[in-house]
Amino acid sequence: MAGGTRGTHLKGDAELSSALRAGLVERLQAAGELTDPRWRAAFADVPRELFVPAYYAGALGGRHRVSGDDPGPLGHESWMVGAYADEPLATRVRDGELISSSSQPSLMALMLSALNVQNGHRVLEIGTGTGYNAALLAHRLGDDRVTTVDLDPEITASARDHLARAGFHPEVVTGDGALGCPWRAPFDRILATCAVNRVPPAWIAQTRPDGLILAPLATGLIALRVADATHADGRFLRTPAYFVPLRGGEPGPVPRIRGLPCRLLQSERFRFLLTLTAGALDPADAHALWRAEGRPGRERFGVSVAAGVQWAWLDRPDGPYRWPLGGTHRP
């Protein structure tokens, strides 16, 4: 085991924390999200509450702050129990806009499993957030094998504090995640926890050949296998994924939905295609394609990168259905 809970808890919380962690692992394992015993150990050992000393509960516009500093025993226990709910936890809201959160544990487990890390691998995380995901990676691989980057100095400062309290010390870098971290490269794996509309070229250049990049794109998760510094290919995972956009990155085209029936927009699969082809495919054409191809799910779509050109595709990279990512470059 690369690490463990090397930090300390408030004495009164230790028993509850241990029980809640065990319960979370049991639920994730039952759902099939934690098949690797090493990731089960990480989730069982790393106390999530240390990374979310306060968070916001409730929907946008009606959020209320929940804090571990609540003096009432019921309020304090509610904060602790909420920290182990299988839900994303909003941790920073600025001017009504969500800028940082702790991802849903089941989605985190799925992404970490899909990353397929091996002993000795070096991992770059884009989007530090609370530091919890970096702690899980450091538990699995060791502090020196993990680098995490975020643009916001307040976020990286608090993440360093959270990580230190839990006993982990990976490299926490304040900088533009789209640029990666060249002085720590090359990496065997890059994991993004913020959404992009195109794959930053620096990520591909900083990944070893046969390395893997896993990133949220178009409400899905693309798993790209890197061939060399300018080439990569991969498919989307089956699961939907919604993340805060990469700050500092180029804004992507907004999908047009005017004129589309509400029942169609309720289809999560179709909204994925609409987002993936925004700026490149008319919504009516997207709908016709979607119906003609049997309402394909995410796993039939993929992304290719070749010498600066990036495109999405259905079924195969050289097939008849291809669209430039971001709507700006023709494959």
N, C-alpha and C positions, 0 to 999 in steps of 0.2 A: 504494500500500500504506500502510495507516494506521500500521503500526509494524513491529517486527521483534524479533529477539533482541538486546536492547540490554544485557542483563546479561552476565556472564562465567561461564565454566565452569572447573572444574579442568582444567588443560591436558591431562592424561592421559585425561580423559573426553570431550573435545570430538569426536574422530573417531568413537568408539563412539556417542555421542549422536546425531550427525548421521546415521550409518548406520541407527540404530534408528528415528529419526523418518522417514527416507525409506522404510524398510520398513513402518512403520505406515501412512503415507499410501498406499503402493502397495496394501496389503491393504484399506484402507477404500475406495479407489477401485475396486478390483476387485469389491468387494461392492456397489457402487452407492451407497455412503453419502456420497461426496465428489464430487458432480458439479460444484460451483461451484469454479472455480480459486482464488477468494479464500479460501475455507475450506481448500482444500488448502494454500495458502501459510501459513495460520495454523498448521495442524497440523504443517507441515514446519519452521516457524521457532520455535515455542514449545516449549522443552524441558520435558517433563512431569516429569522427575526432580527439577527444582528445586521442584516443588510437592508431591512425596511423598518428603521426605528419609528417612522411615521409614514403613512400612506393615505390615499384618498379613496373612500368607499362611495359607491353610488354612481349613477350615470352622469354624463357631462351636463353641467348646469345645475345639478343637485348634489354635487359631491360634498362630503363632510370629512374632515381630517380625523384619522384614527392614530393615536400615538401611544407608544409604550410608556410615556411619562404620565399618562392618565393616573391621577392619585387614587381613584376608586378601584377596588379589587375587581369588580365586574368589567369596568372599562379596560383595565389592564389585561385581563384574561381574554376579552373580546379581541383586543389587538393581537394577542399571541395566536389565538385560534385562527383569526383572519389571515395571518401571515402564512398559514399552511393550507389555505383553501386552494383548490386547483383553478385559480383565476389569476389573470394579470393584475398587478397592483400598480396604480398610478402613484408615482413618488414625487414628481416635480411638475407643477402646473404653473405656467407663466402667462399672465394676461389672458387667462382662459384657455390657453393652448397647452396640450400635453406635450412635454419635451423629454420626459424620461419615465421609465416604468420597469418593474420586474416582471418578466414574461411569465405566462402560465406554465407551471411546473411540468405538466404533461407535454406541452410543446417543446420545452427546454429538453426534456428527456428524449423526445423523438429526434430533435436536431443533434444532440450529442451522440446518440446512437448512430444516426446517419453519417456523422462525421468519420466514423470508423477509425478512431485514433489507435495507434499502437505505441507501446513503450518506446521512449526515445524521440517521439515526434515533437516537433516545435509547432505551436499553434498561435496564430494571430486572431484576436477577437476584435471586430469593428463594432463599436458601440458598447462602452463600459457599463453604462447604467448604474445599478447599485453595487456592482462588483460580485454579485452572487454567482453568476455564470462563470466568471473568471476563477472564483474559489473552487467550484466544482471541477473545472479543468485542472487547476493547480493540485487539487487532491488526487486526481487521476494520474497526472504527468509529472508533478513537481513544479515548484515556483519558477525555476530557471527556464522551463520549457514553454512558459505562457507569457504572451504580450497582449495587452488590451489597450485600445486607443479610443479616445473620445475628444470631441472638439471643445466641449465646455469645461473650463478649469474648475468650476464649482462641482461638477459631476465627478471629475477625476479625483479631486481632493477628498470628497466624501467617500468615494469608493476605496481609496487608499486607507482611510480610517476604518471603514467597515472590514476590509480584508485583514488589516493588522489586528483588529479586535478578535477576528476569527482565527488568527495565527497564520495567515497566508501573505506572501510577499512577492507576487508576480510583478513583472514590469508594467507599470501603469503610465501611459504616455498621453499627454495633452497635445492634440494635433488634429489635422484634417484626416479623417478616416479614409477618404477617397485616395489619399496618397500612401496608404499603408504605413509601414515602418521600415524603411530601407536599411537602417543600420542594425536591425535585428534579423533581417532576412538572410537566407531563404527560409521559407516556412513549408512544412509538410501539409498543413491544413490552414485555411482561412475560414472563419465563421463570422458572418455578419448578423447582428441583431438589430439592424435598421434596414429599411426598404430602399432599394435602388431601382432606377428605370433602365440603366445600362450597367454593365460590369466595369468598374474602374480598371483601366489597363494596368495600373500599378499592382493590383492584386494578382493578376496573371503573371506579371514579370517577377513578382516576389515569391511565387510558389514554385517549389521544385517540380521537375517533370514527373508526371504520374501522381502529383499531389491533387488535393481536392479543395474546391471552394464551394461553400454552402451559403446561399444568400437569399433573403426574401426579395421577390420580384413579381410584380403584377398579381398580388394576393396569393402567391404560391412560393414554394421553396425550390430554387434551382440548384442542382448538384452538378458542378462543372468539374470534369477531369481535365487537368492541364497537360498538354503535350509538350509545350515549350513556352518561351517568354511571350509569345504573341498568339498562341493557338490553344483553344479549349472547346470542349463539347460536353453536353450533358442534358439530362431530362429533369423535369419537375417531379417532385414527390407528389404523392396523391393528396396530401393534407392541405387544407387552406391555411394561410398565415397572413396576419395583418400586423404590421409593425410601424413604429414611428419612422418617417423618412430620414435618410441620411442627411444631416445638416451640412451645408457647404457644397453639396452635390448639385448637379444640374436638375432643374425641375422637369419632369416628364410631361408629355401631352396629356390632357384631361379627356377621358372618353366621353363622347357625346351620347346622351341618352334620350334627348327630346324626340318624341314621336314613337318611342318604343313602349309596348304595353307593360303595365305594372307587373303582370303575372310573369312576363319574361325576365324582368329585372329581379324578380324574386329567386330566379335560378342562380345559385352561387356559381355553378359551372360556367354559365353564359357570361356572368359578370367578369369572371377570370379572363375569358377570351376577349371580351370587350376592352379590358384594361391592357392586356398583352398586346393588342393590335391597335391601340389608340394612336392616332396620327398617321397610321399606315393603311387602315381598312375602314371603309364606311360601315357604320353600325348595321345597316340593312344587309350589306354583303356579309358581315360577320354572322348575322343571324342565319342567312341562307346557307353559309358554309357549315355552321354548327348543326343545322338540321340535316343537311345532306350527308354529313359524316357521322350521324348517329349520336349527336350530343356528347362529344368526347370529353372525358375528364382530363384533369391536369397531367396525369401520367403519360398521356399520348403526345404532349408538347415538350419541346426542348429549346435550347439556345446554343448557338455556335458563335465562336469568335475566331477570326482569321485576319491577322495583320491589320488590326484597327477597325475592321468591319464586324458588326454584330447583328445577328438576325435570330428571330424566333421561328419555329417551324412545327408543323404537325406531322408526326410519325417518323420523318427522317430529315436530316439536314439538307439533302439535295433533292427533296421531293417537290411536288408542284405547289405546296402551300408554305410560303415563306414570307416573313414580314420584317422589315428593319426595326430593330429595337429603338424606341424613342422617336420613330418616324422620321429619322434624319439621314440614314445611310442605306443604300440599296445593296442587298446581298448579291 
